[in-house]
Amino acid sequence: MHSRCDIACTYCYVYEHVDQSWRSRPLSLTDDTIDRIAWRIGQHAHAHRLDSVRVVLHGGEPLLAGRARISRMASRLRSELAPSTTLDLRLQTNGVLLADDEALCRLLVDEGITVGISLDGDRVANDRHRLSRSGSSTFDQVVRAAKRMGAPRNRTSFAGFLCTIDLDNDPVAAYEALVDLDPPRIDFLLPHATWENPPPRQVGLDVVPAPYADWLIRVFERWTRDGASTPIRVFDSIKSALAGRGSLTEALGTEPSDLAVVETDGTIEQADSLKIAYDGAPATGLDVFSHSFDEAYAHEGFAARRVDQDGLCTTCRQCPVVEVCGGGLYAHRYSSANGFDNPSVHCADLLKLITHVDASVREVVPGTTEPKPHGFQLSHFEAIAAGFGGEEAILALRETAESGNLNVLAMLLKKARDVGAYSRVTWDAVDEVEARAPDAFKSLLTHPYVRVWADRALDGLGSDSVDSSALDHLRAIAVAAAARGGVNFELNLAARGGSLCIPTLGTYSLNTKSIAELALRVDSGIITANLTSDEGDAGGDQLTWRPRRILEGDGLTVALEDTDPYRDCHQWPIEPLVSDQEAAAWQRLFHQAWQIIERDHTDYAPAMRVGLSTIVPLTRSATHQRSATARKAFGSVGIARPDTADELALLLIHEFQHVKLGALLDLFDLFDPSDTRLYDVSWRDDKRPLEALLQGTYAHAAVTDVWRARLLRDEPPDGSVSARTAGEHYVFWRDRTLQAVDVLIGSKSLTPLGERLVELTGERVSRWLDEPGD
C-alpha cells in the first residue's frame, strides 16, 4: 500500500537489509494500480473457483496510504470477487497512526479489515529497536493503538501482535506485557537472518547452540502454566503439525507457500522476506498490468517454494522433526555458496523448540474420568412419551439443555482461540461469574437463546473468514449472570445497531445506529451504564434502559421477549418492540389462557409451569394463526397474539409439545436418520419428512385432547366456540392423528424408543374413539 514508513526499526527487512528496491518505487499505490490489482485477484479467484482469498495490506506502513486508498482497495476487491468467494482482508501496521484516531479505527472496522499490530513486548523491549524517525519511543502510542483496537467496539478487527525476538529482551516480561493487552493472538518471530548474515547472539553466549529456542522455551513454560489460553502461533503451529493437522504459519511445516506480493508499482514479487537474501531476490519480472497470477505461479521462484520434503537439503531430509519444521522459513536457508539448499540458519533453535514442545505434549495424559451421565431416566421418557411429563421430567430436560449449552460454550471457546478471536478479558469474566455465582450462571445457560447465539457465533468463526461480532454477546451473558448472582462487576460491551441486550434483564437503547461502547457496572445486582470516553461528548442521556417485559399467570411467570437479538429463530417474522398497549393486551390474554389450562387441561400444566419460560411475539397474519418453536431454544415458543384466550391456551399447549419432543430428539434417536422419504400428512397438502411427521403427530394428539375437553365442558365461557364446532375440530384432529400414527409405524424406520412414543400416542387417542362427538 505504501513503500515508506513513519518509524525506523533497526531490524526492518525492507529498509535495513541488502535489497534496497524500495528506493525506486512510488510512495503509494495509485488508483489505477489498485483497480488492476483487484481485477487480477478477481480474475484468479474466478478462474480457480476459490472459496476464499486472503489479502494483506502491507508496507512500509500501509496506513500512510490514506483512508481513501484503503477504502478503495477494500471496495474494489469486493466488487471483483464473486459472492461465493469470501474476502479475508487484513492489514499489518506499527500502530502509531491508530493511537489517537478513533475514526481511522472505525473505518477499518467498517471495511471489514482485520488489523495486526507490531509490538515487541514491554517498553524496554519495544524501544530497543522500534523508535520513531527522530529516535523517540513509540511504545505509548502503540499501546494506545492496541487498547483502541482491542476495545469491544473495534475488537472484531483486531488480529493481535507480531513480536520479533531479541535475546537481550526478557522473554517472560515481553510475554506478560503482550498478554496484559488481551490480544486475540501473539506471533513470536525469529529475527530475519541468513547464513551470510547470521542472527544476533548475546555477548558471551556464542557457545550456546540454540539461544532462540531457550528464549521461546521460557515463554512456552510460562504460557503453559497460564493454561495456554492466549493463542501463540508458533506453539500452536508446532502442536498442530505434531498432531498431523498441518502448520499454521509460513515459517514452519511442509505445506507449499501460496503467497505473492504486489509492490506499489504493480510488480509481482515472491515473499518479501527474501529481501534479506540478496538484492533482487524476490523479483520475478512480472507485474499486474501485463501478467496474471497464473503466470506468477509458473515462475521458477514460486515453483522452487512448492517442493515437498524431497526438495529440502540432505540435513533437513534426515532430521527427525522435518515434518513439523519443514526446513523453516525459506529465506532463512540462504547462503551465497548453496543458494537456498541449506537448513535454516535457525535450525538448532527449531530442533530444540520442537523437541521440547513434543515432549511436553506427550507428558499430558488424557483423563480417565468418565463423563458425568445426565439425570434423565426412563421414567422421565415414559412420562413425556405419554403426552404430558410432570415437573420432574421437565426439570431433567432442562438439566440436559444446560449441559448441552455448556458443551457448546466450550466448543466456542476452542474455536475462538483457534481462529484468533479469543479475548482473555471476556473468558475471565465468564469464569469469575461462574465461580462466584454458579446458580445464576446455570440459570443463564438455560435461557432459550444462549444455544441459538452460540451456534451462530460458531458459524461466524469459519476457517475462511472470521466474524467474531457475535462473541460480544458473551460479555452480556456474563453481566446478566453477575447481576442475577449479586456479583460486583465491571465490563465494557459493544452496542451495535443502536441497542445492547442484557439477556433475561432488558435492553439499552441508543439514539445512534453506529457501533458504540458502554462501560457497565454491576453493584448489588443493579446495572449502570455509560458511554465510554472514546465515544465523544454524547453523555449518558443517550442511553435508555428498557426492562424485559413479563407476563404473569397464577403460579406462572414468562417473559414476553421482544428485544433479544437471537429470538428470530421461530420460522415466522418476529414482532418488533411491543408497545405498552400491546403488552397489556398480551397480559390479559395470557392470564386468562393460563386459567383455562389449569382448569380444563390440568395434565399439561405441570410441565409448562417449570418448562415454559418465554413467548416471542410474531407478526400477525390476516389469513392464518402463526405459532412455532425452535429446536435449539428450549422453553421458548413464538406466537402471533390471537384474539381470544381459548386460542392462546391451545397454541401454548400445542407448541410446548414441540418443545418437549424437540428436547427428547436431542437426547435420543427416535427414528432412522437415513430415511429421507417424504410422507403423506393428512393435515397438510405437502409431504413431510419423518421427523416433521413425528413432531406433528405428538403435538396434534394434544390438540385433539384440547378440543375434546372443550366439547365435554358443561358451560362454555363467553366468546368460546360452540359445542358443535368443538366436536368438529375434535373428530378432525383425532382421526388424522391416528392416521399419522399408522403411517409412522408403517415406515419401519422408528427406533424402539420411537416406537414406544408413537404407541403411547396411538393408545391415548384410540381410547377416545368410543366417546361422543361424531
KAKA-V199430 format. One line per field, one symbol per residue. phi: phi as a letter, one per 30 degrees, with the letter a starting at -180 (. if undefined). burial: + if it has 9 or more other ideal C-beta (glycine too) atoms within 8 Angstrom, else -. A space follows every 50 residues. Layout:
# KAKA-V199430
phi->???
burial->???
This chain:
# KAKA-V199430
phi->.acbbcbbddceddcccddcdedccedbdddddeddddddddeddddchd dabcbcdbahcddddjddddddddddddddcdedcdcccbbcbdieddeb bdddeddddddicdcccdackddeddddbccddcjcdceddddddddddd dedcdeccckccbddbddddddddeddddddhddabbdcdddabddbddd bddicddddbdddddddddeddddddjhdddbdddddddddddicidcbd dbicdddbcbccddcjdcbdeddddddadieddbicbddcbdddddeddd dddddcddeddddeeddcddcddcdiiideddcdbddcicdbdddceddd dddddddeddddddcedcddddddddcdddddddddjbjddddddddddd ddddddddddddedddddcicdbddddddddddddcbddddddddcdecd ddddddddddcdddacccdddeddddddddddddcicdabacbcccijab cceiclbccbcbcddbbcccbcbhiccbbbdddddicdidddcbcbdddb ccbdibbbdcdbbedcddbcicddddedddddddddddddeddddddddc bddcdedddccdcbccdcddcdcadcaabbedcdjcbcbdedcbdedddd dddeddddeddeddddcbdcaddddcdccdbdcbdcdbdddddddddddd dddeddddddddddbedeiddddddddddededdddddddeddddddhcd deddddddddddddddddddddkd
burial->+++++++++-++++--+-+-++--+--++---+++++++++++++----- -++-+-+++++++++---+++++++++--++---+++++++++++++++- ---++++++-++++++++++++-+++++++++----+++-++++++++++ +++++-+++++++++++-+++++++++++-++++++++++++++----+- ++--+--+-+++++++++++-+++-+---+++++++++++++----+-+- ++++--+--+++++-++++++++++++---++++-+++--+-+-++--+- +++++-+-+--++-+++-+-++-++++++++++++----+-+++++++++ ++++++++-++------------+-+---++++++++++++-++++++++ ++++++-++-+++-++++++++++-++-++-+++--+--+++++++++++ ++++++++-+++---++++++++++++++++++++++-+-++++++-+++ ++++++++++----++++++++----+-+-++-+-------++-++-++- +-+--+-++++++--++-++-+-++--+---++-+++-++++++++++-+ +--++++++++++++++++------+++++--++++++++++-+++++++ ++++++++++++++++---+++--+---+-+------+++-+++++++++ +++++++++++----+---------++-+++-+++++++++-+++-+--+ +-++++++++++-++--+------
